[in-house]
């Protein structure tokens, strides 16, 4: 079973908002001017100068040197605003360029339900429509772009970016760019080129071939190998009626398109021109690799994409060359063929190297948006194809939603929430859709839900219809002392950031919110603690409900006490049903000592016992909980909480005692005075077992819980009680009044001894140290037990001489 972390969204917003990286870094190159300068002004750093400084590993113009090791990636930080450039930028070294922070630290995101709240992009690199914006073909360097908009680029190849190396885009918009030949937005040039794209949008880009993405096919007559990934992104409204393709692939690519929206793009609808939106063909006869532009060793994977409302002769053009896997795609409602085989009608037994699973397609050749797939492949029941022939688009999905906060600032579609929608919950337990949808919301396809009769599984397309889903959870009681210590450290870490003069001011409000949050948690948890209590964060491990607005947009009802209520029911104690997966094995008899409650202050489900019973091996205690949406209590989901109750080790704390020089130096040891067993819970808690002792008591009523480590031969230890230790180690344990002293009254040494102790349930503590400090030790060079130092020998010789003199 998978326990999901808050807030159940696999979105990487916090990667741009690191807790401990909020202080200034003098190795970052900060761009300070929007002007496109190139060395003429030493008082300001431009983007172009920053790239030069990064390449030369030394200061240039008004820019610092950055990271001066050539093999290390330089970070260039831009401000919010528009960088109007006058000619292409030419990175020649490892560089990551970051736009301004695109989030509000102290506000929660409407999708993640956690800090920070994402905003629209704040930084733009803009051309004038007469040159390409970025060209890395000379240096073939790896370039990473984050939080940027690129607009108004134009070139022969790669209107916005022509790359000769690896290119990574994270939250990037490329729009209104064009190429006269190939790659209206991006062109991959040569054997070193590759691209990875995440959370990005491409719109209004044009080119005769590859209006968004084009590439070289051959280098020295060898297919160009490269990796291409497009993930959680939108390709919208690119191309025109003269375009041959929008995304054109050739060479030997390893291609993966996951959870993307590809819609409202346009290519030629003319049968002779054969325009296509996604082109993955060799443009040759089968088994004729010598004239093919696509290697048979290539691969294409399309998973969980929404590919609709495109206009072209064929939206997805393929042939028999290379392996192609299509799963959980909505590939329909396009003008022209939604899918077409390059070389005409397929033989009935042909497979075209296609593997299909859970795709929504138009299977009827008489319907608009027909998907021409191999007959035997579609006939195979294992493909689980959903036929949308005759199904109105509006009955299964909304119209295209604008890029706003509820769409993670990318245009996309949502599924209609109708019970009859064939695109919702289409798969079984072995779901292979993407783990998150285009927004980053988890699909929760692998969570255990034994009691839930309407389990979530994969939806078809790029976005998941988010429905309230409670997960089955398992946990064990942990140290109450450790919990408070952890919360205190988190509180103190935020306070340290607040106190740090290097912390940027825009982070301070967020850090104060977090500091106060953890300070309040300490108060709340202390007030709510019960003996051996097990906590379950059901909100953090469940999926909230999503509601649809009148305009078709969706809003996730994030978990809170204001919107949801939680009901609980203790079931009892029995065998592990999570392991068996059989709910019929749930305990049928009530366990009168088991308690299961919802703590509205902590917003946690808590389980505890009113007795002192620990869980036997293989046994667990169970509680059923139900989450309900307050505004509509018919919306609910049921989960199981499985708890085991264990004994937490007691805590031993170091001690120090002083031995008075010149006396018998006997010290009474009370090492247990500051030790405790509060990891399980303290004696003032309401369900603390009556009469339970903190330390081990033998059957004869004697308490001798202390187990000392090795004791120096120069020390003598005397105890009121001794017994064989309860761990059957053969060691001797001590109790009652315990004293220790050096064998010599004139000892000048310090000693250290270690000890552990047993709690009432014979659990051994950590090891603590007892320091025995002689008042004379500071006058000697000797700091511990062992042979005498020369000053000590002289001191003792002097004392002996005095005594002999007095005897006379």
Order of alpha helices (4+ residues) and beta strands (2+ residues): beta-alpha-beta-beta-beta-beta-beta-beta-beta-beta-beta-beta-beta-beta-beta-beta-beta-beta-beta-beta-beta-beta-beta-beta-beta-beta-beta-beta-beta-beta-beta-beta-beta-beta-beta-alpha-beta-beta-alpha-alpha-beta-beta-beta-beta-alpha-beta-beta-beta-beta-beta-beta-beta-beta-beta-beta-beta-alpha
